[in-house]
Amino acid sequence: MKSRNFLIVGNWKMNPDSLTRAVKLFSEIDKNISLAKNIKAVICPPSVYLPALHALKSKRLTLGAQDVSEFFDGSHTGEVTAAMLKSASAHYVIVGHSERRAYGETDDMVNAKVQQALSAGLKPIICVGEEKRDEEGHYLAFVKHQIERALAGVSKTSLQSIVFAYEPVFAIGSNRALDSRSVHEMSIFIKKTIVDFFRLKSLPEISILYGGAVDPLNAFGILGDGQADGLLIGRQSLEAKNFAEIISLVKTI
Ligand code: PGA
């Protein structure tokens, strides 16, 4: 059987509170983790820290950003373009995180950001996920809609550069991740939505990560029984030992 590939992404959000601490945390993670050929670890720090972390020349950790401008250029105070992130050594960028959507980021903006990322050679990690579940299954239509809107105008060939992160909003920041069975169901559902959207003949080689309250105790189940292709980790990526422990668990799958 083909060995599975895993992508483990740390989303530092608005942490740590100084460049010195960012360098320390990154170095600690770098020192503690041991990877395997089929595992890739990505850290998405606040973008101002990217150049200093890149300068540490880690061979194990890849860098990503947490957001990107929907614009290619122009007068947009406070915005950072995909090309700027790329030139600051980001390889990935999280797009459409629920915390950004909560500030009013629309599906159209997410789509524009995906396109900007792809044309600059960044791999977008597109976040989708429902706020709540309902017995009628409306949440499935909601997630499907988010995926379709994010992919509008994107070519089939770009799929190899795209990652999805399924993050049920109610699990983010909570102390309870979604159960493995539901993670598995959503992973299949997202893949099927992509197959239908592009009218593919077989399942695409696309990673569907899970995010929301991942920790060293539940990571194994989410990747094992849950069949997620990786994880998007918030709080536990700020704990070097725990992040490294999660990656050690991946090696045992
Ligand atoms: P959490 O955050 O792991 O702290 O729940 C996940 C995320 O927001 O990506």
Residues whose N, C-alpha, C, O or C-beta is under 5 A from the ligand:
A	BS01	PGA	N11 A171 I172 G173 S174 G211 G212 A213 V214 L232 I233 G234 R235
